[in-house]
Amino acid sequence: MAVLRPFDKLPVLNSATLLLVGSEEGVQQELAKAMLREKKSFKINIHLATSLPLPSEGDHLRPRIDLIVFMIDIKSQYSLKNVEASLAHVAANFFLGKVCFLVTGVGRVNYCSVEMSSIWKLGEVYCSPVLYCELELERVRVATAQRLLRMLQICAGHVPGVSALTFSFLLRNSY
């Protein structure tokens, strides 16, 4: 059982790596495509995983992960349970600004099977920001992609004077 650690590998110049973890692969792929289409000043690597831990056989080839985004579908209790189980495979240091929770499907509150209080509690317990969006809408998907890219840029250390921990603290206190 491998635990992801934020600083076990050296960073790559002008490069950043994002890990999207969630049970809906189609939504992950659409978000990743939207992020890759955006204009950016650094190279981006996006890895998709349905759950953690990641396979250990390619660990030596895997780049340093700068940001982990746990995706929770508000209409799927399995999605929440999957994320909760995956959190055990992340080192505590990652929760110092390098993790966020992305809650999808918020436009369909009538079909909600996940309690909002349990999502808020997850953000509180892991000291990580919670973002809400509806990825089925193109303009919201693009806006979410832009926001995640900016977060990734900060988490990778490409923004002078702003650390991932400071940015995470600002995000958590903005809602």
N, C-alpha and C positions, 0 to 999 in steps of 0.2 A: 504494500500500500504506500504509494509515493505521495508526499505532501509537496504542493507547489510552494516555492519560496521566492520572494521578490528579488533578492539580491544574490542568488547563487551563481549567476552568470554575468559576464561583462556586457555593458550596453554596446550597441552598434551605432556608429556615427550616422546622424540624420536618418534614423530608422526607429520605428516603434512597432510593438506587437500587441495586438488585442486578442483576447480569448473570449468568445461568446459561448456561454453555457446555457443550454435550455433544451426542453424536450421537443420543441417544434422546429424541425430542421428547415422547413420551407420559409418560415418567417426569418430565421437566422440568415439564410442565404440571400433573401431580398434586402435585408438590412446591410449585409456585407457588400452587396453589389452597389447599393446607394452610397455607402462610404467610399468605395473605390472610385466611383464616378466623380466625387467631389474633388475640387482643386485643393492641393496641399503642397507644402514646402518640404515635406519629408517622405521617405518611403514607409509604406504601411504594410504590415503582415497581419492577416486576420485568420485566426484558427477557430474552427467550430467544433464544439463537443456537446454531446447530448447530456453527459454527466461527467463527474470526476470520480476517481482519479484518472488521469491520462495514462495511456499505455507507457510502460517504462522502457520498452525496447528501442524507441527512437529518442530517448531523453537527451542523449549527448548531442543530437542534431537540432534539437528544439531551441529556438532563440529565447532570450530573456523575455518574459511576459511583463508588459508595463501596466496593463489594465485588464481586469477581469470583469465582464458584464454578465451577471446572472439574470436571465430572462424568465419572467414569471407570467404565464398566461392567466388572466383573471378568471377565465371560465373553466380552468382545469385544476382541480385539486391535486392531481398527479404532478403537474408542473411545479407547484409549491413544494411538495414532498421531495421531488427530485432535487430541487435547489437546496433544500434543507439538508439532505443526505450528502450532497456534494460539498457543502461548506466545511465538513470535517476534514477534507483533503486539502485545505488551504491554510498555510502558515499564518499565525496571528499578525505578523509584520505586514501582510498584504492589506489588512484592514486599516492601515495608516494611510488611507487616501488612494489606494490602488484597486478598490472594489466598488462597484455600484450595482444596484438592483434596477432592472428595467421592467416595469409592469406593462404588459400589452393587453389590448382589448378593452381599454377603459371606456370606450364609446358605447359598449354594450353592457351597461350595468345591470340590465334586466336579466342577463344570462350569467351573472356572477356566481361562481361557486366557491370563491376564495374570499374569506373575510378580510376586509380592508385593515382591520385592527391587527391581524396576524402579519400583514405585510409591513405595517408601520412598526410593529414590534421587532421584526427582522432587521429593519434599518437601524432601530435604536440599539438593539443588542450587539450588532456588528459595527456600530458607529460608521455606517456607510450611507451615502445618499440614495434615495429612491426616486426614480424618474418614472413618470406616467405618460403613456402615449397610445395611439391607435395606429399601428403600422400598416393597416390595410389601406389607409389614405396616403396617396403619393406625397402630398406636400408635408404631411406630418412625418412620414418616413424620411424625407430629405432633411427636414429640420432636426429630427432625432439623430440622423447620421452626422450632421454638422456639429451638433452638440457633443456627441461622443468623440468625434475627431478632435475637437478642442480639448476635451478632457484627456484624451490619449496623448496629445501633444504636451500637455502639462505634466502628466504622469511619467512621460519618457524623459522629462527634463529639458525640453526644447524651448521653454519659455523662461527667459532670465528673470530671476527675482520672485518666481512663484513656484512653490513646492506642491506636490500632490496632497500633502496633509493640510496645508493652508487652504488650498482650493476646495478640498472635501469639506473642511469646516465651514467655509463660506456657503457651499451648496446646502449643507445640512441646516444651516440657520436661515435660509432664504425662503422656506415654505412654512 
